[in-house]
Amino acid sequence: MGYPTVFPTGVLVYNKEKAYNGYTIYPSAKGALLIDMNGNEGNLWAGLGGFPNKILPGGYVMGTTGERGGKYAYQDQLDLVQVDYDGNIVWKFDHTELIADPGKEPTWQARQHHDYQREGNTVGYYYPGGETKTDSGNTIILTHENVYNHEISDKKLIDDIIKGAYQHRDNTWHRKLPQKPDDRLRT
């Protein structure tokens, strides 16, 4: 049996009668890329990574300016930022933990991974009629924390924490996730 040697790229089928017209944003090798339903580039926020990228009203996008590298990290993002349409940072969170990896100067990092949610958004992405806050409110962020739990292992473990970062204040709050199935998340 043969294998294909031609792999189509781009938009293959766009049926305007069956699909809602809109945009898609995704992290590309060049940055956060916004495309329309025909695959045309709407905007490129160069250097803005995403884990994931999210579109906000008014041309704002959320993402990260970098990833913590090396063997001491696992999918840790350096920060979580909100940028305007031109790529200017208008909000930044990077104070989950002061990281001192061997051979590097200590830096504050968000350690964000996989998800975050801006106040006023009920679904995790932009939608018409949504009331996502872009200049006020809280952001809930899923972050990492290194812990020891000797009931599980004698090695250092990476655990998840839900962090709350305020839009215009320097303080944050956090909630640890349950350590055992019978633990309950308490506020």
Biotite code that builds the C-alpha atoms (Angstrom):
import biotite.structure as struc

atoms = struc.array([
    struc.Atom([0.000, 0.000, 0.000], chain_id="A", res_id=1, res_name="MET", atom_name="CA", element="C"),
    struc.Atom([1.330, 3.425, -0.901], chain_id="A", res_id=2, res_name="GLY", atom_name="CA", element="C"),
    struc.Atom([1.625, 6.474, 1.275], chain_id="A", res_id=3, res_name="TYR", atom_name="CA", element="C"),
    struc.Atom([0.713, 9.994, 0.191], chain_id="A", res_id=4, res_name="PRO", atom_name="CA", element="C"),
    struc.Atom([3.551, 12.171, -1.014], chain_id="A", res_id=5, res_name="THR", atom_name="CA", element="C"),
    struc.Atom([1.515, 15.373, -1.296], chain_id="A", res_id=6, res_name="VAL", atom_name="CA", element="C"),
    struc.Atom([0.063, 16.866, 1.865], chain_id="A", res_id=7, res_name="PHE", atom_name="CA", element="C"),
    struc.Atom([-2.412, 19.718, 1.302], chain_id="A", res_id=8, res_name="PRO", atom_name="CA", element="C"),
    struc.Atom([-1.973, 22.775, 3.518], chain_id="A", res_id=9, res_name="THR", atom_name="CA", element="C"),
    struc.Atom([-4.072, 25.845, 4.153], chain_id="A", res_id=10, res_name="GLY", atom_name="CA", element="C"),
    struc.Atom([-7.860, 25.998, 4.065], chain_id="A", res_id=11, res_name="VAL", atom_name="CA", element="C"),
    struc.Atom([-9.137, 22.977, 2.159], chain_id="A", res_id=12, res_name="LEU", atom_name="CA", element="C"),
    struc.Atom([-12.894, 23.502, 2.457], chain_id="A", res_id=13, res_name="VAL", atom_name="CA", element="C"),
    struc.Atom([-14.782, 26.561, 3.693], chain_id="A", res_id=14, res_name="TYR", atom_name="CA", element="C"),
    struc.Atom([-18.519, 26.301, 3.236], chain_id="A", res_id=15, res_name="ASN", atom_name="CA", element="C"),
    struc.Atom([-19.948, 29.711, 4.188], chain_id="A", res_id=16, res_name="LYS", atom_name="CA", element="C"),
    struc.Atom([-23.429, 28.215, 4.505], chain_id="A", res_id=17, res_name="GLU", atom_name="CA", element="C"),
    struc.Atom([-22.334, 25.745, 7.206], chain_id="A", res_id=18, res_name="LYS", atom_name="CA", element="C"),
    struc.Atom([-19.533, 27.545, 9.072], chain_id="A", res_id=19, res_name="ALA", atom_name="CA", element="C"),
    struc.Atom([-19.670, 30.623, 11.272], chain_id="A", res_id=20, res_name="TYR", atom_name="CA", element="C"),
    struc.Atom([-17.367, 33.264, 9.840], chain_id="A", res_id=21, res_name="ASN", atom_name="CA", element="C"),
    struc.Atom([-14.581, 34.272, 12.210], chain_id="A", res_id=22, res_name="GLY", atom_name="CA", element="C"),
    struc.Atom([-10.907, 34.175, 13.039], chain_id="A", res_id=23, res_name="TYR", atom_name="CA", element="C"),
    struc.Atom([-8.522, 31.630, 14.497], chain_id="A", res_id=24, res_name="THR", atom_name="CA", element="C"),
    struc.Atom([-5.432, 32.417, 16.526], chain_id="A", res_id=25, res_name="ILE", atom_name="CA", element="C"),
    struc.Atom([-2.649, 29.951, 17.156], chain_id="A", res_id=26, res_name="TYR", atom_name="CA", element="C"),
    struc.Atom([0.987, 29.975, 18.223], chain_id="A", res_id=27, res_name="PRO", atom_name="CA", element="C"),
    struc.Atom([3.220, 29.639, 15.166], chain_id="A", res_id=28, res_name="SER", atom_name="CA", element="C"),
    struc.Atom([6.993, 29.486, 14.894], chain_id="A", res_id=29, res_name="ALA", atom_name="CA", element="C"),
    struc.Atom([6.963, 33.270, 14.289], chain_id="A", res_id=30, res_name="LYS", atom_name="CA", element="C"),
    struc.Atom([4.506, 34.254, 17.032], chain_id="A", res_id=31, res_name="GLY", atom_name="CA", element="C"),
    struc.Atom([0.752, 34.454, 17.605], chain_id="A", res_id=32, res_name="ALA", atom_name="CA", element="C"),
    struc.Atom([-0.859, 34.249, 14.178], chain_id="A", res_id=33, res_name="LEU", atom_name="CA", element="C"),
    struc.Atom([-4.425, 35.382, 13.459], chain_id="A", res_id=34, res_name="LEU", atom_name="CA", element="C"),
    struc.Atom([-6.001, 33.973, 10.296], chain_id="A", res_id=35, res_name="ILE", atom_name="CA", element="C"),
    struc.Atom([-9.417, 34.355, 8.696], chain_id="A", res_id=36, res_name="ASP", atom_name="CA", element="C"),
    struc.Atom([-11.609, 31.544, 7.387], chain_id="A", res_id=37, res_name="MET", atom_name="CA", element="C"),
    struc.Atom([-9.776, 31.567, 4.043], chain_id="A", res_id=38, res_name="ASN", atom_name="CA", element="C"),
    struc.Atom([-6.383, 31.158, 5.695], chain_id="A", res_id=39, res_name="GLY", atom_name="CA", element="C"),
    struc.Atom([-5.310, 34.759, 5.115], chain_id="A", res_id=40, res_name="ASN", atom_name="CA", element="C"),
    struc.Atom([-3.120, 36.350, 7.759], chain_id="A", res_id=41, res_name="GLU", atom_name="CA", element="C"),
    struc.Atom([-4.966, 38.964, 9.807], chain_id="A", res_id=42, res_name="GLY", atom_name="CA", element="C"),
    struc.Atom([-2.125, 39.868, 12.153], chain_id="A", res_id=43, res_name="ASN", atom_name="CA", element="C"),
    struc.Atom([1.084, 38.410, 13.504], chain_id="A", res_id=44, res_name="LEU", atom_name="CA", element="C"),
    struc.Atom([2.187, 39.258, 17.034], chain_id="A", res_id=45, res_name="TRP", atom_name="CA", element="C"),
    struc.Atom([5.864, 38.441, 16.471], chain_id="A", res_id=46, res_name="ALA", atom_name="CA", element="C"),
    struc.Atom([7.552, 36.639, 19.349], chain_id="A", res_id=47, res_name="GLY", atom_name="CA", element="C"),
    struc.Atom([4.330, 36.137, 21.318], chain_id="A", res_id=48, res_name="LEU", atom_name="CA", element="C"),
    struc.Atom([4.047, 32.498, 22.279], chain_id="A", res_id=49, res_name="GLY", atom_name="CA", element="C"),
    struc.Atom([0.891, 30.858, 23.423], chain_id="A", res_id=50, res_name="GLY", atom_name="CA", element="C"),
    struc.Atom([0.008, 28.083, 25.761], chain_id="A", res_id=51, res_name="PHE", atom_name="CA", element="C"),
    struc.Atom([-2.586, 28.962, 24.526], chain_id="A", res_id=52, res_name="PRO", atom_name="CA", element="C"),
    struc.Atom([-3.030, 32.361, 22.850], chain_id="A", res_id=53, res_name="ASN", atom_name="CA", element="C"),
    struc.Atom([-6.411, 33.964, 23.473], chain_id="A", res_id=54, res_name="LYS", atom_name="CA", element="C"),
    struc.Atom([-8.102, 36.822, 21.625], chain_id="A", res_id=55, res_name="ILE", atom_name="CA", element="C"),
    struc.Atom([-9.710, 39.567, 23.719], chain_id="A", res_id=56, res_name="LEU", atom_name="CA", element="C"),
    struc.Atom([-12.040, 42.357, 22.597], chain_id="A", res_id=57, res_name="PRO", atom_name="CA", element="C"),
    struc.Atom([-10.442, 45.500, 21.191], chain_id="A", res_id=58, res_name="GLY", atom_name="CA", element="C"),
    struc.Atom([-7.611, 43.738, 19.378], chain_id="A", res_id=59, res_name="GLY", atom_name="CA", element="C"),
    struc.Atom([-5.872, 42.483, 22.518], chain_id="A", res_id=60, res_name="TYR", atom_name="CA", element="C"),
    struc.Atom([-4.206, 39.074, 22.707], chain_id="A", res_id=61, res_name="VAL", atom_name="CA", element="C"),
    struc.Atom([-2.885, 37.090, 25.649], chain_id="A", res_id=62, res_name="MET", atom_name="CA", element="C"),
    struc.Atom([0.163, 34.849, 25.523], chain_id="A", res_id=63, res_name="GLY", atom_name="CA", element="C"),
    struc.Atom([3.739, 34.567, 26.758], chain_id="A", res_id=64, res_name="THR", atom_name="CA", element="C"),
    struc.Atom([7.095, 36.117, 25.901], chain_id="A", res_id=65, res_name="THR", atom_name="CA", element="C"),
    struc.Atom([9.038, 32.930, 26.520], chain_id="A", res_id=66, res_name="GLY", atom_name="CA", element="C"),
    struc.Atom([9.367, 29.460, 27.977], chain_id="A", res_id=67, res_name="GLU", atom_name="CA", element="C"),
    struc.Atom([11.649, 28.307, 30.771], chain_id="A", res_id=68, res_name="ARG", atom_name="CA", element="C"),
    struc.Atom([14.139, 25.954, 29.203], chain_id="A", res_id=69, res_name="GLY", atom_name="CA", element="C"),
    struc.Atom([16.375, 23.218, 30.453], chain_id="A", res_id=70, res_name="GLY", atom_name="CA", element="C"),
    struc.Atom([15.960, 20.084, 32.486], chain_id="A", res_id=71, res_name="LYS", atom_name="CA", element="C"),
    struc.Atom([14.541, 21.905, 35.519], chain_id="A", res_id=72, res_name="TYR", atom_name="CA", element="C"),
    struc.Atom([11.269, 22.898, 33.848], chain_id="A", res_id=73, res_name="ALA", atom_name="CA", element="C"),
    struc.Atom([8.322, 21.205, 32.237], chain_id="A", res_id=74, res_name="TYR", atom_name="CA", element="C"),
    struc.Atom([6.182, 23.482, 30.044], chain_id="A", res_id=75, res_name="GLN", atom_name="CA", element="C"),
    struc.Atom([6.717, 26.505, 32.334], chain_id="A", res_id=76, res_name="ASP", atom_name="CA", element="C"),
    struc.Atom([6.031, 29.839, 30.659], chain_id="A", res_id=77, res_name="GLN", atom_name="CA", element="C"),
    struc.Atom([8.102, 32.807, 31.837], chain_id="A", res_id=78, res_name="LEU", atom_name="CA", element="C"),
    struc.Atom([5.097, 35.101, 32.055], chain_id="A", res_id=79, res_name="ASP", atom_name="CA", element="C"),
    struc.Atom([1.534, 35.713, 30.982], chain_id="A", res_id=80, res_name="LEU", atom_name="CA", element="C"),
    struc.Atom([1.023, 38.958, 29.072], chain_id="A", res_id=81, res_name="VAL", atom_name="CA", element="C"),
    struc.Atom([-1.738, 40.912, 27.413], chain_id="A", res_id=82, res_name="GLN", atom_name="CA", element="C"),
    struc.Atom([-0.631, 42.831, 24.324], chain_id="A", res_id=83, res_name="VAL", atom_name="CA", element="C"),
    struc.Atom([-2.433, 45.355, 22.155], chain_id="A", res_id=84, res_name="ASP", atom_name="CA", element="C"),
    struc.Atom([-2.905, 44.981, 18.387], chain_id="A", res_id=85, res_name="TYR", atom_name="CA", element="C"),
    struc.Atom([0.587, 46.400, 17.775], chain_id="A", res_id=86, res_name="ASP", atom_name="CA", element="C"),
    struc.Atom([2.243, 43.966, 20.212], chain_id="A", res_id=87, res_name="GLY", atom_name="CA", element="C"),
    struc.Atom([2.822, 46.403, 23.091], chain_id="A", res_id=88, res_name="ASN", atom_name="CA", element="C"),
    struc.Atom([2.568, 44.769, 26.524], chain_id="A", res_id=89, res_name="ILE", atom_name="CA", element="C"),
    struc.Atom([-0.299, 46.357, 28.486], chain_id="A", res_id=90, res_name="VAL", atom_name="CA", element="C"),
    struc.Atom([-0.435, 43.794, 31.348], chain_id="A", res_id=91, res_name="TRP", atom_name="CA", element="C"),
    struc.Atom([2.061, 41.247, 32.638], chain_id="A", res_id=92, res_name="LYS", atom_name="CA", element="C"),
    struc.Atom([2.137, 38.584, 35.350], chain_id="A", res_id=93, res_name="PHE", atom_name="CA", element="C"),
    struc.Atom([5.424, 36.855, 36.221], chain_id="A", res_id=94, res_name="ASP", atom_name="CA", element="C"),
    struc.Atom([5.466, 36.528, 40.028], chain_id="A", res_id=95, res_name="HIS", atom_name="CA", element="C"),
    struc.Atom([4.564, 32.941, 40.848], chain_id="A", res_id=96, res_name="THR", atom_name="CA", element="C"),
    struc.Atom([8.076, 32.021, 41.912], chain_id="A", res_id=97, res_name="GLU", atom_name="CA", element="C"),
    struc.Atom([11.627, 33.397, 41.994], chain_id="A", res_id=98, res_name="LEU", atom_name="CA", element="C"),
    struc.Atom([13.503, 30.786, 39.937], chain_id="A", res_id=99, res_name="ILE", atom_name="CA", element="C"),
    struc.Atom([17.220, 30.174, 40.430], chain_id="A", res_id=100, res_name="ALA", atom_name="CA", element="C"),
    struc.Atom([18.165, 27.503, 37.892], chain_id="A", res_id=101, res_name="ASP", atom_name="CA", element="C"),
    struc.Atom([21.821, 26.390, 38.112], chain_id="A", res_id=102, res_name="PRO", atom_name="CA", element="C"),
    struc.Atom([24.140, 28.670, 36.154], chain_id="A", res_id=103, res_name="GLY", atom_name="CA", element="C"),
    struc.Atom([21.511, 31.400, 35.656], chain_id="A", res_id=104, res_name="LYS", atom_name="CA", element="C"),
    struc.Atom([20.586, 34.593, 37.486], chain_id="A", res_id=105, res_name="GLU", atom_name="CA", element="C"),
    struc.Atom([17.374, 34.282, 39.543], chain_id="A", res_id=106, res_name="PRO", atom_name="CA", element="C"),
    struc.Atom([14.287, 35.637, 37.764], chain_id="A", res_id=107, res_name="THR", atom_name="CA", element="C"),
    struc.Atom([10.626, 35.911, 38.642], chain_id="A", res_id=108, res_name="TRP", atom_name="CA", element="C"),
    struc.Atom([8.533, 33.615, 36.472], chain_id="A", res_id=109, res_name="GLN", atom_name="CA", element="C"),
    struc.Atom([4.832, 32.835, 36.076], chain_id="A", res_id=110, res_name="ALA", atom_name="CA", element="C"),
    struc.Atom([5.295, 29.067, 35.526], chain_id="A", res_id=111, res_name="ARG", atom_name="CA", element="C"),
    struc.Atom([1.948, 29.217, 33.696], chain_id="A", res_id=112, res_name="GLN", atom_name="CA", element="C"),
    struc.Atom([0.966, 26.186, 31.649], chain_id="A", res_id=113, res_name="HIS", atom_name="CA", element="C"),
    struc.Atom([-2.035, 24.966, 29.651], chain_id="A", res_id=114, res_name="HIS", atom_name="CA", element="C"),
    struc.Atom([-4.701, 27.443, 30.705], chain_id="A", res_id=115, res_name="ASP", atom_name="CA", element="C"),
    struc.Atom([-5.770, 30.767, 32.155], chain_id="A", res_id=116, res_name="TYR", atom_name="CA", element="C"),
    struc.Atom([-9.035, 32.646, 32.210], chain_id="A", res_id=117, res_name="GLN", atom_name="CA", element="C"),
    struc.Atom([-9.761, 36.384, 32.163], chain_id="A", res_id=118, res_name="ARG", atom_name="CA", element="C"),
    struc.Atom([-12.653, 37.645, 34.285], chain_id="A", res_id=119, res_name="GLU", atom_name="CA", element="C"),
    struc.Atom([-15.900, 38.114, 32.377], chain_id="A", res_id=120, res_name="GLY", atom_name="CA", element="C"),
    struc.Atom([-15.227, 35.334, 29.887], chain_id="A", res_id=121, res_name="ASN", atom_name="CA", element="C"),
    struc.Atom([-17.350, 32.245, 30.381], chain_id="A", res_id=122, res_name="THR", atom_name="CA", element="C"),
    struc.Atom([-15.931, 29.977, 27.678], chain_id="A", res_id=123, res_name="VAL", atom_name="CA", element="C"),
    struc.Atom([-12.179, 30.572, 27.379], chain_id="A", res_id=124, res_name="GLY", atom_name="CA", element="C"),
    struc.Atom([-12.159, 32.311, 24.009], chain_id="A", res_id=125, res_name="TYR", atom_name="CA", element="C"),
    struc.Atom([-13.562, 35.472, 22.439], chain_id="A", res_id=126, res_name="TYR", atom_name="CA", element="C"),
    struc.Atom([-17.151, 35.338, 21.262], chain_id="A", res_id=127, res_name="TYR", atom_name="CA", element="C"),
    struc.Atom([-19.542, 38.050, 20.041], chain_id="A", res_id=128, res_name="PRO", atom_name="CA", element="C"),
    struc.Atom([-21.459, 39.536, 22.952], chain_id="A", res_id=129, res_name="GLY", atom_name="CA", element="C"),
    struc.Atom([-18.928, 38.332, 25.518], chain_id="A", res_id=130, res_name="GLY", atom_name="CA", element="C"),
    struc.Atom([-17.905, 40.706, 28.281], chain_id="A", res_id=131, res_name="GLU", atom_name="CA", element="C"),
    struc.Atom([-14.264, 39.774, 28.822], chain_id="A", res_id=132, res_name="THR", atom_name="CA", element="C"),
    struc.Atom([-12.512, 42.460, 30.842], chain_id="A", res_id=133, res_name="LYS", atom_name="CA", element="C"),
    struc.Atom([-9.474, 43.935, 29.119], chain_id="A", res_id=134, res_name="THR", atom_name="CA", element="C"),
    struc.Atom([-8.572, 46.799, 31.448], chain_id="A", res_id=135, res_name="ASP", atom_name="CA", element="C"),
    struc.Atom([-9.738, 45.559, 34.858], chain_id="A", res_id=136, res_name="SER", atom_name="CA", element="C"),
    struc.Atom([-10.616, 42.378, 36.674], chain_id="A", res_id=137, res_name="GLY", atom_name="CA", element="C"),
    struc.Atom([-8.837, 39.175, 37.617], chain_id="A", res_id=138, res_name="ASN", atom_name="CA", element="C"),
    struc.Atom([-7.051, 36.472, 35.672], chain_id="A", res_id=139, res_name="THR", atom_name="CA", element="C"),
    struc.Atom([-7.067, 32.887, 36.914], chain_id="A", res_id=140, res_name="ILE", atom_name="CA", element="C"),
    struc.Atom([-3.857, 31.090, 35.932], chain_id="A", res_id=141, res_name="ILE", atom_name="CA", element="C"),
    struc.Atom([-2.853, 27.426, 36.110], chain_id="A", res_id=142, res_name="LEU", atom_name="CA", element="C"),
    struc.Atom([0.772, 27.343, 37.325], chain_id="A", res_id=143, res_name="THR", atom_name="CA", element="C"),
    struc.Atom([3.380, 24.865, 38.533], chain_id="A", res_id=144, res_name="HIS", atom_name="CA", element="C"),
    struc.Atom([4.930, 24.534, 41.984], chain_id="A", res_id=145, res_name="GLU", atom_name="CA", element="C"),
    struc.Atom([7.704, 22.176, 43.088], chain_id="A", res_id=146, res_name="ASN", atom_name="CA", element="C"),
    struc.Atom([6.685, 20.134, 46.139], chain_id="A", res_id=147, res_name="VAL", atom_name="CA", element="C"),
    struc.Atom([7.710, 17.122, 48.172], chain_id="A", res_id=148, res_name="TYR", atom_name="CA", element="C"),
    struc.Atom([4.956, 14.631, 48.998], chain_id="A", res_id=149, res_name="ASN", atom_name="CA", element="C"),
    struc.Atom([6.559, 11.610, 50.635], chain_id="A", res_id=150, res_name="HIS", atom_name="CA", element="C"),
    struc.Atom([3.311, 9.627, 50.398], chain_id="A", res_id=151, res_name="GLU", atom_name="CA", element="C"),
    struc.Atom([3.891, 9.630, 46.628], chain_id="A", res_id=152, res_name="ILE", atom_name="CA", element="C"),
    struc.Atom([7.664, 9.842, 46.105], chain_id="A", res_id=153, res_name="SER", atom_name="CA", element="C"),
    struc.Atom([10.937, 10.790, 47.759], chain_id="A", res_id=154, res_name="ASP", atom_name="CA", element="C"),
    struc.Atom([11.676, 12.958, 44.692], chain_id="A", res_id=155, res_name="LYS", atom_name="CA", element="C"),
    struc.Atom([10.679, 16.548, 44.072], chain_id="A", res_id=156, res_name="LYS", atom_name="CA", element="C"),
    struc.Atom([7.345, 16.692, 42.214], chain_id="A", res_id=157, res_name="LEU", atom_name="CA", element="C"),
    struc.Atom([5.769, 19.303, 39.970], chain_id="A", res_id=158, res_name="ILE", atom_name="CA", element="C"),
    struc.Atom([2.302, 20.190, 41.263], chain_id="A", res_id=159, res_name="ASP", atom_name="CA", element="C"),
    struc.Atom([-0.470, 22.421, 39.909], chain_id="A", res_id=160, res_name="ASP", atom_name="CA", element="C"),
    struc.Atom([-1.684, 25.591, 41.600], chain_id="A", res_id=161, res_name="ILE", atom_name="CA", element="C"),
    struc.Atom([-4.484, 27.921, 40.560], chain_id="A", res_id=162, res_name="ILE", atom_name="CA", element="C"),
    struc.Atom([-3.258, 31.521, 40.867], chain_id="A", res_id=163, res_name="LYS", atom_name="CA", element="C"),
    struc.Atom([-5.374, 34.637, 40.772], chain_id="A", res_id=164, res_name="GLY", atom_name="CA", element="C"),
    struc.Atom([-3.687, 37.748, 39.422], chain_id="A", res_id=165, res_name="ALA", atom_name="CA", element="C"),
    struc.Atom([-5.377, 41.123, 39.701], chain_id="A", res_id=166, res_name="TYR", atom_name="CA", element="C"),
    struc.Atom([-5.320, 43.496, 36.763], chain_id="A", res_id=167, res_name="GLN", atom_name="CA", element="C"),
    struc.Atom([-4.156, 46.642, 38.571], chain_id="A", res_id=168, res_name="HIS", atom_name="CA", element="C"),
    struc.Atom([-2.817, 45.407, 41.928], chain_id="A", res_id=169, res_name="ARG", atom_name="CA", element="C"),
    struc.Atom([0.476, 43.845, 42.911], chain_id="A", res_id=170, res_name="ASP", atom_name="CA", element="C"),
    struc.Atom([-1.008, 41.098, 45.084], chain_id="A", res_id=171, res_name="ASN", atom_name="CA", element="C"),
    struc.Atom([-2.147, 37.618, 44.098], chain_id="A", res_id=172, res_name="THR", atom_name="CA", element="C"),
    struc.Atom([-3.945, 34.694, 45.695], chain_id="A", res_id=173, res_name="TRP", atom_name="CA", element="C"),
    struc.Atom([-3.604, 30.980, 45.064], chain_id="A", res_id=174, res_name="HIS", atom_name="CA", element="C"),
    struc.Atom([-5.346, 27.677, 45.745], chain_id="A", res_id=175, res_name="ARG", atom_name="CA", element="C"),
    struc.Atom([-3.573, 24.344, 45.888], chain_id="A", res_id=176, res_name="LYS", atom_name="CA", element="C"),
    struc.Atom([-5.269, 21.441, 44.194], chain_id="A", res_id=177, res_name="LEU", atom_name="CA", element="C"),
    struc.Atom([-6.144, 18.371, 46.291], chain_id="A", res_id=178, res_name="PRO", atom_name="CA", element="C"),
    struc.Atom([-3.197, 16.084, 47.066], chain_id="A", res_id=179, res_name="GLN", atom_name="CA", element="C"),
    struc.Atom([-5.339, 12.940, 47.400], chain_id="A", res_id=180, res_name="LYS", atom_name="CA", element="C"),
    struc.Atom([-8.609, 11.932, 45.736], chain_id="A", res_id=181, res_name="PRO", atom_name="CA", element="C"),
    struc.Atom([-10.534, 12.361, 49.007], chain_id="A", res_id=182, res_name="ASP", atom_name="CA", element="C"),
    struc.Atom([-9.168, 15.868, 49.709], chain_id="A", res_id=183, res_name="ASP", atom_name="CA", element="C"),
    struc.Atom([-11.526, 18.740, 49.045], chain_id="A", res_id=184, res_name="ARG", atom_name="CA", element="C"),
    struc.Atom([-10.553, 22.061, 47.505], chain_id="A", res_id=185, res_name="LEU", atom_name="CA", element="C"),
    struc.Atom([-11.339, 24.699, 50.135], chain_id="A", res_id=186, res_name="ARG", atom_name="CA", element="C"),
    struc.Atom([-11.246, 28.454, 49.842], chain_id="A", res_id=187, res_name="THR", atom_name="CA", element="C"),
])
